[in-house]
Amino acid sequence: MEHMQGESNIEQPTRKRIEALQARSKFRRSPEDSSTCTIENAEGTTFSLSTIENGQDPILGDVQALFERTFGEEEIDPEEILRSAVDGVTPWGTNDTKYRVVPVRENNGEVVGTIAGASLDIVDANEKPTNEMAYFIGYAVVDPKIRQGGLAREAYISALMDATANAEKEGKKISYAIGECTGSSEHFWNSVGWKRIYAKDENNEYIELPYIQPALDFDEETGEIAEDAGEAPEHLMIDSFTDTPTKEAVKSVYDSFIRYCAMWPREAFKSDEAYRVHQEYVENLTSKFKEFIDTKGELLFLDAKEREEAIKSGQIIHDHPEIKEEPE
């Protein structure tokens, strides 16, 4: 990726990851160093990739349709929420980090895949932004009819290229990537460098960090979790484009992630008290996560293959369940 006029010359650690991913690509990318490009596989089939920067872009309607086909309409935010997120505006009219969407389109224009996420500022102990950022992935979707073809990887490469270019313009760097996975999606995330996080306990056993996906809907009158919403245990995954993350780094990246995904602004609630209740919910969730890290030993970052090899060697590993067990 070339430096553009007006951009800083700050070293971008994501570049090595992008180069490594491109070296194993099934596609030829043209232009090779651009997030907006055409890709062609060995059979001569081509797709186009680009980044949506305007919430009024008509392609977002096709992206929304892909989300609904994949996850079900009831599990996805309405299209207007997606559009406002791309513009960097919350549903309540306050400014927010811009959501970036990278659609993959066939020659006929049909959207058959997408990566959607945002570059999040990492803050210090005084909640002031550092020059580091974490790239959060909200969705990685490919139409089932063409899965396993490498399109999600290409969309991820474009997303990292786009995030890197924008961070450089701001004099910042993308140091980490973060997001959730399930057992079925972990293979893909492992293939692009992401790993689960474990901590050693007093018995020298490794326990996966007990990440809980926060509730995503709240009662504007009370600040409590909305009746039709709830929490869900998931696997939290991280990738570091620099050194092995320290405990403090994991906590800081987690903070940026939760703040973006779960923290609603004051304007979302009818009263200061409702907002306070909401704040307490988010603070309680994060404090439990951080307390676990602080009271355990060293952290270990493992992909599925490394986890299997560790178990074969006699290491005891406890995975975090994806779904809560219902009481009998």
Backbone torsions as a table, in degrees:
resi	resn	phi	psi	omega
1	MET	NA	125.5	-176.9
2	GLU	-81.3	151.8	173.9
3	HIS	-78.0	132.2	178.2
4	MET	-94.7	154.9	179.7
5	GLN	-59.0	133.4	179.7
6	GLY	95.1	-11.5	179.6
7	GLU	-86.5	154.8	177.1
8	SER	-77.8	165.4	178.8
9	ASN	-101.6	23.6	179.7
10	ILE	-61.7	139.0	-179.6
11	GLU	-68.3	130.0	-177.9
12	GLN	-106.6	105.5	-176.7
13	PRO	-63.6	-18.9	179.2
14	THR	-66.9	-21.5	-174.8
15	ARG	-60.8	-38.5	179.4
16	LYS	-65.1	-38.9	178.6
17	ARG	-66.3	-42.8	179.4
18	ILE	-60.7	-44.4	179.1
19	GLU	-62.6	-40.7	179.8
20	ALA	-66.0	-40.4	179.1
21	LEU	-66.9	-40.7	179.4
22	GLN	-66.8	-31.3	-179.7
23	ALA	-65.0	-25.4	-179.5
24	ARG	-105.4	14.4	-175.2
25	SER	-72.0	147.6	174.4
26	LYS	-89.4	-2.5	-174.0
27	PHE	-121.2	153.6	168.8
28	ARG	-98.2	125.0	-174.3
29	ARG	-101.3	134.6	179.0
30	SER	-139.8	117.6	-4.7
31	PRO	-69.2	152.6	-172.6
32	GLU	-67.2	-30.8	-172.3
33	ASP	-108.0	23.9	-176.5
34	SER	-122.6	141.8	176.4
35	SER	-72.3	-27.1	174.5
36	THR	-96.4	114.3	-170.3
37	CYS	-162.3	176.0	168.9
38	THR	-111.5	137.7	176.6
39	ILE	-119.4	145.2	-177.3
40	GLU	-134.6	131.1	179.2
41	ASN	-91.8	-177.6	-174.9
42	ALA	-64.3	-24.8	-179.9
43	GLU	-85.1	-2.9	179.8
44	GLY	88.6	5.7	177.1
45	THR	-77.8	133.7	-176.5
46	THR	-116.9	151.7	175.0
47	PHE	-138.2	158.1	176.7
48	SER	-116.5	144.2	177.4
49	LEU	-125.6	145.0	177.8
50	SER	-156.2	172.9	177.0
51	THR	-115.5	128.3	178.3
52	ILE	-84.3	124.5	-176.6
53	GLU	-116.9	-4.0	-176.9
54	ASN	-125.9	126.8	-178.6
55	GLY	-64.4	-14.5	178.8
56	GLN	-92.9	1.1	-179.2
57	ASP	-59.7	125.9	-178.3
58	PRO	-62.6	-22.6	-179.6
59	ILE	-63.5	-26.0	179.1
60	LEU	-60.9	-28.3	175.3
61	GLY	-63.5	-38.7	177.7
62	ASP	-71.4	-36.0	176.5
63	VAL	-63.8	-44.7	178.3
64	GLN	-59.5	-41.7	179.6
65	ALA	-62.8	-39.4	177.4
66	LEU	-64.0	-43.2	176.9
67	PHE	-58.2	-46.0	-176.5
68	GLU	-68.0	-37.4	177.0
69	ARG	-65.5	-34.9	-175.3
70	THR	-80.6	-45.2	-171.7
71	PHE	-108.8	-15.0	-175.2
72	GLY	96.8	136.3	-175.0
73	GLU	-58.3	-34.8	-176.4
74	GLU	-72.1	-16.4	-178.3
75	GLU	-95.4	-3.6	-173.4
76	ILE	-116.6	141.3	174.5
77	ASP	-61.0	151.6	177.5
78	PRO	-59.5	158.2	-176.7
79	GLU	-58.9	-35.3	-179.0
80	GLU	-64.4	-29.1	176.9
81	ILE	-68.7	-42.5	177.2
82	LEU	-60.5	-45.1	-177.8
83	ARG	-63.9	-42.9	-179.5
84	SER	-68.9	-33.9	178.3
85	ALA	-63.7	-39.6	177.7
86	VAL	-62.2	-34.8	178.0
87	ASP	-80.3	-5.0	-179.9
88	GLY	75.8	34.9	-179.5
89	VAL	-128.4	133.6	177.4
90	THR	-76.5	167.2	176.9
91	PRO	-61.0	-14.6	-178.4
92	TRP	-102.3	8.2	174.5
93	GLY	87.7	4.3	178.5
94	THR	-90.0	156.2	-179.5
95	ASN	-72.5	147.0	-179.1
96	ASP	-148.0	169.5	173.9
97	THR	-62.2	135.8	-178.8
98	LYS	-72.2	134.9	178.0
99	TYR	-87.7	129.4	-177.3
100	ARG	-107.5	130.9	-178.4
101	VAL	-119.6	127.0	179.4
102	VAL	-115.0	97.5	178.4
103	PRO	-83.1	150.4	173.4
104	VAL	-111.1	124.3	-175.6
105	ARG	-123.1	142.7	173.1
106	GLU	-76.7	174.2	-178.2
107	ASN	-60.0	-28.8	179.6
108	ASN	-82.6	3.2	177.8
109	GLY	92.9	-8.1	-177.9
110	GLU	-67.5	133.2	176.7
111	VAL	-80.2	118.3	-177.0
112	VAL	-116.1	1.2	178.0
113	GLY	-170.6	163.1	176.6
114	THR	-165.5	151.4	166.3
115	ILE	-118.5	133.9	178.9
116	ALA	-133.2	131.5	-178.8
117	GLY	-169.2	-167.5	-176.3
118	ALA	-153.3	146.7	175.3
119	SER	-89.4	119.4	-172.2
120	LEU	-110.4	134.6	176.5
121	ASP	-67.1	136.1	171.8
122	ILE	-95.1	128.6	-176.2
123	VAL	-106.1	160.4	178.8
124	ASP	-89.5	-170.4	-177.0
125	ALA	-62.3	-23.4	178.2
126	ASN	-95.3	12.3	179.2
127	GLU	62.9	29.3	174.3
128	LYS	-101.2	136.9	-178.0
129	PRO	-61.0	138.0	170.7
130	THR	-90.3	-171.1	175.7
131	ASN	-91.5	8.9	-179.6
132	GLU	-102.0	151.6	179.3
133	MET	-134.5	159.0	173.8
134	ALA	-119.8	132.0	178.4
135	TYR	-90.6	114.2	-179.2
136	PHE	-94.9	133.3	175.4
137	ILE	-106.1	122.3	176.1
138	GLY	-90.0	-42.0	-178.3
139	TYR	-142.0	141.7	169.1
140	ALA	-135.7	108.2	-170.8
141	VAL	-132.3	135.6	171.5
142	VAL	-133.0	137.4	178.8
143	ASP	-55.4	133.1	-177.2
144	PRO	-55.0	-27.0	-176.4
145	LYS	-69.4	-17.5	-179.5
146	ILE	-131.3	23.3	177.3
147	ARG	-66.1	162.0	-178.6
148	GLN	71.2	14.1	179.7
149	GLY	-99.7	-0.3	178.7
150	GLY	91.5	5.3	-177.3
151	LEU	-69.9	-37.1	179.7
152	ALA	-63.0	-39.0	177.9
153	ARG	-61.4	-43.5	-179.2
154	GLU	-65.3	-39.1	177.7
155	ALA	-65.1	-37.9	178.8
156	TYR	-66.4	-41.1	176.6
157	ILE	-58.8	-46.2	178.8
158	SER	-62.7	-40.3	179.2
159	ALA	-62.0	-43.0	178.1
160	LEU	-66.4	-39.0	177.4
161	MET	-61.1	-46.2	-179.2
162	ASP	-63.7	-46.0	-179.9
163	ALA	-62.5	-41.1	-179.8
164	THR	-64.0	-45.6	-180.0
165	ALA	-61.4	-41.9	-179.1
166	ASN	-71.4	-37.4	176.7
167	ALA	-63.1	-40.7	-179.2
168	GLU	-63.6	-38.3	178.0
169	LYS	-62.3	-28.8	-179.4
170	GLU	-92.4	2.4	-178.6
171	GLY	72.5	29.4	-179.2
172	LYS	-122.4	176.1	177.2
173	LYS	-138.6	146.7	176.2
174	ILE	-87.3	111.3	-177.5
175	SER	-100.3	-23.7	-174.8
176	TYR	-141.6	162.0	167.0
177	ALA	-127.3	147.7	-177.0
178	ILE	-148.8	149.9	177.3
179	GLY	176.5	-176.3	-179.0
180	GLU	-105.2	158.0	172.7
181	CYS	-144.7	163.7	170.9
182	THR	-113.2	173.6	178.0
183	GLY	-58.2	-34.3	-176.9
184	SER	-78.0	-24.8	-177.8
185	SER	-98.6	-9.3	-174.6
186	GLU	-60.2	-37.4	-178.2
187	HIS	-55.6	-44.4	179.4
188	PHE	-63.0	-47.5	-176.7
189	TRP	-65.2	-36.7	174.1
190	ASN	-59.6	-38.5	-175.6
191	SER	-67.1	-20.2	178.1
192	VAL	-106.6	8.0	171.7
193	GLY	111.3	-3.7	-176.3
194	TRP	-82.6	148.0	-179.9
195	LYS	-139.5	156.2	173.1
196	ARG	-78.8	163.4	-174.7
197	ILE	-115.9	129.9	179.9
198	TYR	-127.1	154.5	176.6
199	ALA	-129.0	141.9	-179.5
200	LYS	-80.0	135.4	177.1
201	ASP	-99.5	-172.9	-175.8
202	GLU	-68.2	-14.9	178.9
203	ASN	-98.7	11.3	-177.6
204	ASN	63.4	26.7	172.8
205	GLU	-101.4	152.5	-179.0
206	TYR	-104.4	130.1	-178.1
207	ILE	-117.0	129.1	178.6
208	GLU	-65.4	138.1	179.3
209	LEU	-56.1	127.8	-175.1
210	PRO	-77.9	77.1	-179.6
211	TYR	-80.6	132.9	175.3
212	ILE	-117.0	121.9	174.0
213	GLN	-65.1	122.1	-176.2
214	PRO	-68.8	159.4	172.5
215	ALA	-60.6	145.0	-175.9
216	LEU	-111.9	3.9	178.7
217	ASP	-140.7	138.0	-175.5
218	PHE	-134.4	153.1	178.7
219	ASP	-76.6	119.3	-176.3
220	GLU	-68.3	-19.4	179.6
221	GLU	-82.3	-38.9	-173.2
222	THR	-111.0	-22.4	-174.9
223	GLY	84.0	-5.1	179.2
224	GLU	-76.8	164.9	175.6
225	ILE	-59.7	135.3	179.6
226	ALA	-64.0	153.3	-174.9
227	GLU	-58.8	-35.6	-176.0
228	ASP	-94.1	11.1	-178.9
229	ALA	-116.0	169.2	178.7
230	GLY	-174.8	173.9	177.8
231	GLU	-90.2	163.0	178.0
232	ALA	-150.5	128.0	175.1
233	PRO	-68.8	136.5	179.2
234	GLU	-140.2	173.4	172.2
235	HIS	-93.9	121.6	175.8
236	LEU	-87.4	132.7	-179.3
237	MET	-124.2	150.7	-178.6
238	ILE	-142.2	151.5	170.7
239	ASP	-131.4	134.3	175.6
240	SER	-108.8	128.1	179.2
241	PHE	-90.1	1.3	178.0
242	THR	-121.1	-117.2	-178.9
243	ASP	-89.5	172.1	174.1
244	THR	-58.6	128.2	-175.5
245	PRO	-63.7	138.6	172.5
246	THR	-80.6	171.7	175.3
247	LYS	-59.1	-43.0	-179.0
248	GLU	-64.4	-36.6	178.8
249	ALA	-65.8	-44.7	179.1
250	VAL	-60.0	-43.0	-179.8
251	LYS	-65.6	-39.0	-179.6
252	SER	-68.5	-41.5	178.3
253	VAL	-66.1	-41.8	176.9
254	TYR	-59.3	-42.6	178.7
255	ASP	-57.1	-47.4	-178.4
256	SER	-63.3	-37.8	180.0
257	PHE	-65.8	-50.8	-178.4
258	ILE	-67.6	-38.8	179.9
259	ARG	-59.6	-40.7	-179.3
260	TYR	-73.5	-42.0	-172.4
261	CYS	-82.8	-31.4	-169.2
262	ALA	-120.6	-20.4	-173.5
263	MET	-86.8	113.7	177.6
264	TRP	-87.8	150.5	178.6
265	PRO	-77.3	165.2	178.4
266	ARG	-55.4	-34.5	-177.0
267	GLU	-63.1	-15.3	-178.2
268	ALA	-78.4	-12.8	-172.4
269	PHE	-118.8	156.5	-176.0
270	LYS	-79.1	-17.9	-176.5
271	SER	-150.8	162.3	175.5
272	ASP	-61.9	-36.1	-178.9
273	GLU	-64.8	-42.0	178.2
274	ALA	-63.1	-40.0	178.4
275	TYR	-65.0	-39.2	178.4
276	ARG	-62.8	-42.4	178.4
277	VAL	-60.6	-42.0	178.7
278	HIS	-64.1	-44.9	178.4
279	GLN	-59.1	-42.6	179.8
280	GLU	-62.6	-37.7	178.3
281	TYR	-60.7	-49.8	-177.9
282	VAL	-65.3	-42.2	-179.9
283	GLU	-63.6	-38.5	179.3
284	ASN	-66.2	-41.2	178.7
285	LEU	-61.6	-47.3	-177.2
286	THR	-70.5	-36.0	-179.0
287	SER	-65.6	-36.4	177.2
288	LYS	-64.8	-42.0	179.4
289	PHE	-62.6	-46.6	-178.1
290	LYS	-69.8	-36.2	178.8
291	GLU	-61.9	-39.4	178.0
292	PHE	-59.5	-46.9	-179.9
293	ILE	-62.3	-44.9	-175.3
294	ASP	-68.0	-27.6	-176.6
295	THR	-96.5	1.8	178.2
296	LYS	-110.6	173.6	-179.4
297	GLY	-83.0	-150.4	-175.6
298	GLU	-59.5	153.2	177.0
299	LEU	-91.8	150.3	177.9
300	LEU	-134.0	135.2	-177.8
301	PHE	-113.8	119.4	-171.3
302	LEU	-132.0	136.7	166.8
303	ASP	-91.4	179.0	-174.1
304	ALA	-62.3	-40.4	-179.6
305	LYS	-67.0	-43.5	179.4
306	GLU	-64.3	-36.6	178.5
307	ARG	-64.2	-44.3	179.5
308	GLU	-62.9	-42.7	-179.9
309	GLU	-66.3	-37.6	179.3
310	ALA	-65.3	-40.3	179.4
311	ILE	-66.0	-40.9	178.5
312	LYS	-62.6	-30.6	-179.3
313	SER	-81.3	-2.3	177.2
314	GLY	105.7	-2.2	178.9
315	GLN	-73.5	132.7	176.9
316	ILE	-89.5	125.6	-177.6
317	ILE	-127.9	132.3	178.8
318	HIS	-111.1	116.9	178.6
319	ASP	-86.6	149.7	176.4
320	HIS	-80.4	130.0	-179.5
321	PRO	-67.9	147.0	179.6
322	GLU	-81.4	-32.6	-173.7
323	ILE	-125.7	134.7	177.6
324	LYS	-66.0	139.9	175.6
325	GLU	-79.4	131.4	179.3
326	GLU	-79.5	135.5	179.3
327	PRO	-64.8	145.1	-179.4
328	GLU	-77.8	NA	NA
